[in-house]
Amino acid sequence: MKSYFFIAFFLIVQVSASNAQDTVVMMETFNYKTVGNTELTVDMFFTDSARQESDNTAIALFHGGGWDFGDPSEFHEASRRFASRGYIAFSFQYRLSRNEDGTYPNPDITPVEAVKDARSANRWLRENAEMLYIDPEKIVAGGQSAGGQLALSTALLDSINEQSDNLKISPVPNALLLYSSNVNTLEPWIEMLLGDRRKEIWSISPYHNLREGMPPAIAFHGEEDNQVLPYIVGFFNQKMSELGNYYELHTYPGRKHYLGEGIEKYSRYFDEEILEKTDMFLERFGF
């Protein structure tokens, strides 16, 4: 009887240790792009069990900050959460319109360059899918605020590409996750960042480049957002519907631009309820 008890106890401990190992999230950093003297990096989050598979869903995330501020670390906790649920998550760095002394804008780096980086990022994922243990047809792009515009740019802005990119590789994701996403770039802040290139403002605006056949998208917005105004989101929603695109919009009364205000864990981007809705969306579409 004692020997049976010992064997059962050993098996329970072994299974518990195995499960714990599966949920330990690791991070690895890669250089995904070099522009002149600038090397851009991506932080990859994964579990050991995910590396035993070759068809994982990749979630590519782009931080917010008005194309001028912000850091990939702002998506690190969300990336760890996604990774613990079986995804492989990537938090991408992209060029910001700041000078070395901290002033802005940088005349050589505008939101157009950020768009190029986001499209390069998705191409890098597809080109290196085998090395990254991901399925090249299961790439989900997401972002907050300016990062949401960058995620949308990977699906829409075909005319904007880095010359060094392999244009035979599509940057278009298979789904979109949008948190307080900028959906229309026709605003003074972006015109200021563009400087003498302000005529390019139309070319990077998601609303003005919408088309049929977009990847399914889920979006979250606060009804008191004073940066991405609710009526602009309403127009975007209407146009997406008219084009026959799947756009699942969730709005929150009383919330402003930072949907998770006070939740430092997720850089105030969102809360657990929003992430649970994201989980359900991903599962619904086979990710």
C-alpha positions as CSV (number, residue, x, y, z in Angstrom):
1,M,0.0,0.0,0.0
2,K,2.8,2.4,0.9
3,S,4.6,1.7,-2.5
4,Y,1.4,2.6,-4.4
5,F,1.1,5.8,-2.4
6,F,4.7,6.7,-3.2
7,I,4.2,6.0,-6.9
8,A,1.0,8.1,-7.0
9,F,2.8,10.9,-5.1
10,F,5.8,10.8,-7.4
11,L,3.5,11.0,-10.5
12,I,1.6,14.0,-9.1
13,V,4.9,15.8,-8.4
14,Q,6.2,14.9,-11.8
15,V,3.1,16.2,-13.6
16,S,3.0,19.3,-11.5
17,A,6.7,20.0,-12.4
18,S,6.0,19.4,-16.0
19,N,3.0,21.8,-16.0
20,A,5.1,24.4,-14.2
21,Q,7.8,24.1,-16.8
22,D,5.2,24.6,-19.6
23,T,4.1,27.9,-18.1
24,V,7.6,29.4,-17.4
25,V,7.8,32.2,-20.0
26,M,11.2,32.9,-21.5
27,M,12.4,36.0,-23.4
28,E,14.9,36.2,-26.3
29,T,15.9,39.3,-28.2
30,F,16.7,39.5,-31.9
31,N,17.8,42.2,-34.3
32,Y,15.1,42.1,-37.0
33,K,16.2,45.1,-39.1
34,T,19.1,47.4,-39.7
35,V,18.6,50.9,-41.2
36,G,21.9,52.7,-41.6
37,N,23.5,52.6,-38.2
38,T,20.3,51.8,-36.4
39,E,19.6,48.2,-35.3
40,L,16.0,47.5,-34.4
41,T,15.2,44.7,-32.0
42,V,12.3,42.5,-31.1
43,D,11.6,40.7,-27.8
44,M,10.2,37.2,-28.2
45,F,8.2,35.5,-25.4
46,F,7.6,31.8,-25.4
47,T,7.4,28.7,-23.3
48,D,9.4,25.5,-23.6
49,S,6.4,23.6,-24.7
50,A,5.7,26.1,-27.5
51,R,9.2,25.3,-28.9
52,Q,8.2,21.7,-29.3
53,E,5.7,22.8,-31.9
54,S,6.2,24.4,-35.3
55,D,2.8,25.9,-36.0
56,N,2.3,28.4,-33.1
57,T,0.4,31.6,-33.6
58,A,2.6,34.7,-33.5
59,I,1.3,37.8,-31.9
60,A,3.3,40.9,-33.1
61,L,2.8,43.9,-30.8
62,F,3.6,47.6,-31.4
63,H,3.7,50.0,-28.4
64,G,2.0,53.4,-28.3
65,G,3.4,56.8,-27.7
66,G,2.5,59.0,-30.7
67,W,5.3,57.8,-33.0
68,D,7.6,59.8,-30.7
69,F,7.6,58.2,-27.3
70,G,7.2,54.7,-25.8
71,D,9.2,51.5,-25.6
72,P,8.6,47.8,-26.4
73,S,8.8,47.0,-22.7
74,E,5.3,48.4,-22.4
75,F,3.9,45.3,-24.0
76,H,6.2,42.9,-22.1
77,E,3.6,41.8,-19.4
78,A,0.9,41.3,-22.0
79,S,3.4,39.3,-24.1
80,R,4.2,37.1,-21.1
81,R,0.5,36.5,-20.6
82,F,0.0,35.6,-24.3
83,A,3.0,33.3,-24.1
84,S,1.6,31.5,-21.0
85,R,-1.5,30.7,-23.0
86,G,0.4,29.0,-25.8
87,Y,1.1,31.8,-28.2
88,I,4.6,33.1,-29.2
89,A,4.5,36.9,-28.6
90,F,6.8,39.5,-30.1
91,S,7.2,43.1,-28.9
92,F,8.8,45.2,-31.6
93,Q,10.9,48.3,-31.5
94,Y,10.4,50.8,-34.3
95,R,12.0,54.1,-35.1
96,L,10.7,57.1,-33.2
97,S,10.7,60.7,-34.3
98,R,13.1,61.9,-31.6
99,N,16.5,63.5,-31.8
100,E,19.5,62.3,-29.7
101,D,19.0,65.2,-27.3
102,G,15.4,64.2,-26.6
103,T,13.8,66.9,-28.7
104,Y,11.3,66.2,-31.4
105,P,10.4,65.9,-34.2
106,N,13.3,64.2,-36.0
107,P,13.1,65.4,-39.7
108,D,14.5,62.2,-40.9
109,I,12.2,59.9,-38.9
110,T,8.5,60.3,-39.2
111,P,5.4,58.1,-38.8
112,V,6.1,56.9,-42.4
113,E,9.4,55.3,-41.2
114,A,7.5,53.7,-38.3
115,V,5.1,52.2,-40.8
116,K,8.0,50.8,-42.8
117,D,9.4,49.2,-39.7
118,A,6.1,47.6,-38.8
119,R,5.7,46.1,-42.3
120,S,9.3,44.9,-42.1
121,A,8.5,43.3,-38.8
122,N,5.7,41.1,-40.2
123,R,7.9,40.2,-43.1
124,W,10.7,39.2,-40.8
125,L,8.3,36.9,-38.9
126,R,7.1,35.2,-42.1
127,E,10.6,34.8,-43.5
128,N,11.9,33.3,-40.2
129,A,8.9,31.3,-39.3
130,E,10.7,28.0,-39.0
131,M,13.4,29.5,-36.7
132,L,10.7,31.1,-34.5
133,Y,8.5,28.0,-34.3
134,I,5.5,29.9,-35.8
135,D,3.0,29.3,-38.6
136,P,3.6,32.0,-41.3
137,E,-0.2,31.9,-41.9
138,K,-1.0,32.6,-38.2
139,I,0.4,36.0,-37.6
140,V,-1.7,38.4,-35.5
141,A,-0.7,42.1,-35.4
142,G,-1.7,44.3,-32.5
143,G,-1.0,47.7,-31.0
144,Q,-2.0,50.5,-28.7
145,S,-2.7,54.0,-30.0
146,A,0.0,54.8,-32.6
147,G,0.9,51.1,-32.4
148,G,-2.6,50.3,-33.5
149,Q,-2.1,52.5,-36.5
150,L,1.1,50.5,-37.2
151,A,-0.7,47.2,-36.9
152,L,-3.3,48.5,-39.4
153,S,-0.6,49.7,-41.7
154,T,0.7,46.2,-42.1
155,A,-2.7,45.2,-43.6
156,L,-3.4,48.3,-45.6
157,L,-0.5,50.5,-46.7
158,D,0.9,48.6,-49.7
159,S,2.7,51.6,-51.2
160,I,5.0,52.1,-48.1
161,N,7.9,49.7,-47.9
162,E,11.5,49.7,-46.9
163,Q,13.6,49.4,-50.1
164,S,15.7,46.6,-48.5
165,D,12.6,44.5,-47.8
166,N,11.8,41.4,-49.7
167,L,8.6,42.5,-51.3
168,K,7.7,39.0,-52.3
169,I,6.9,38.4,-48.6
170,S,3.5,39.7,-47.5
171,P,3.4,41.8,-44.3
172,V,-0.4,41.4,-44.1
173,P,-1.4,39.8,-40.8
174,N,-4.1,37.2,-40.4
175,A,-5.9,39.1,-37.6
176,L,-5.7,42.5,-35.8
177,L,-5.8,43.5,-32.1
178,L,-6.5,47.2,-31.7
179,Y,-6.4,49.0,-28.3
180,S,-7.3,52.7,-28.5
181,S,-5.9,52.6,-32.0
182,N,-5.4,55.6,-34.1
183,V,-7.6,55.1,-37.2
184,N,-7.2,58.4,-38.9
185,T,-3.9,60.3,-39.2
186,L,-5.3,63.6,-40.4
187,E,-4.5,65.6,-37.2
188,P,-2.1,68.4,-36.3
189,W,0.3,66.3,-34.2
190,I,1.0,64.0,-37.1
191,E,1.3,66.9,-39.5
192,M,3.9,68.4,-37.1
193,L,5.9,65.1,-37.1
194,L,5.8,64.9,-40.9
195,G,7.2,68.5,-41.3
196,D,8.0,69.2,-44.9
197,R,6.5,65.8,-45.9
198,R,3.1,66.7,-44.6
199,K,1.5,65.7,-47.9
200,E,2.2,62.1,-47.0
201,I,-0.3,62.3,-44.2
202,W,-3.0,60.7,-46.4
203,S,-0.8,57.8,-47.4
204,I,-0.5,56.5,-43.8
205,S,-4.1,57.0,-42.7
206,P,-6.0,53.8,-42.0
207,Y,-9.4,55.3,-42.7
208,H,-8.4,56.7,-46.0
209,N,-6.8,53.5,-47.2
210,L,-9.5,51.0,-46.1
211,R,-10.4,48.2,-48.5
212,E,-12.4,45.0,-48.8
213,G,-10.9,41.7,-47.6
214,M,-9.1,42.9,-44.5
215,P,-8.1,40.5,-41.7
216,P,-10.7,40.2,-38.9
217,A,-10.1,42.8,-36.2
218,I,-11.2,43.4,-32.6
219,A,-11.0,47.0,-31.3
220,F,-11.4,48.6,-27.9
221,H,-12.0,52.3,-27.3
222,G,-13.0,54.5,-24.4
223,E,-16.0,56.8,-24.9
224,E,-14.2,59.6,-23.2
225,D,-11.0,59.3,-25.2
226,N,-9.7,62.8,-26.0
227,Q,-6.9,61.5,-28.3
228,V,-8.7,59.1,-30.6
229,L,-12.1,60.8,-30.7
230,P,-15.2,58.5,-30.5
231,Y,-16.9,60.0,-33.5
232,I,-13.8,59.2,-35.7
233,V,-13.9,55.6,-34.5
234,G,-17.6,55.6,-35.4
235,F,-16.9,56.6,-39.0
236,F,-14.2,54.0,-39.1
237,N,-16.6,51.3,-37.9
238,Q,-19.2,52.3,-40.4
239,K,-16.8,52.2,-43.3
240,M,-15.4,48.8,-42.2
241,S,-19.0,47.5,-42.2
242,E,-19.8,49.0,-45.6
243,L,-16.7,47.2,-47.0
244,G,-17.8,43.9,-45.5
245,N,-14.9,43.6,-43.1
246,Y,-15.1,42.0,-39.7
247,Y,-14.6,44.7,-37.1
248,E,-15.6,43.8,-33.5
249,L,-15.8,47.1,-31.6
250,H,-16.0,47.3,-27.8
251,T,-16.6,50.7,-26.3
252,Y,-16.3,51.7,-22.6
253,P,-18.3,54.5,-21.0
254,G,-16.2,56.8,-18.8
255,R,-12.9,55.4,-20.0
256,K,-10.3,57.6,-21.7
257,H,-7.3,56.8,-24.0
258,Y,-5.7,54.5,-21.5
259,L,-8.3,51.8,-21.1
260,G,-6.4,50.3,-18.1
261,E,-5.8,53.5,-16.2
262,G,-4.2,52.6,-12.9
263,I,-3.0,49.2,-14.0
264,E,0.7,49.6,-14.3
265,K,1.2,45.9,-15.0
266,Y,-0.1,46.5,-18.5
267,S,1.3,50.1,-18.9
268,R,-2.3,51.3,-18.5
269,Y,-3.1,49.9,-21.9
270,F,-6.0,47.5,-20.8
271,D,-7.3,45.3,-18.1
272,E,-7.9,41.6,-17.7
273,E,-11.5,41.8,-19.0
274,I,-10.3,43.3,-22.3
275,L,-7.6,40.6,-22.6
276,E,-10.2,37.9,-22.0
277,K,-12.3,39.3,-24.8
278,T,-9.1,39.3,-26.9
279,D,-8.6,35.6,-26.0
280,M,-12.2,34.7,-27.1
281,F,-11.7,36.6,-30.4
282,L,-8.4,34.7,-31.1
283,E,-10.1,31.3,-30.3
284,R,-13.1,32.2,-32.5
285,F,-10.9,32.7,-35.5
286,G,-8.8,29.6,-35.0
287,F,-5.7,31.1,-33.3
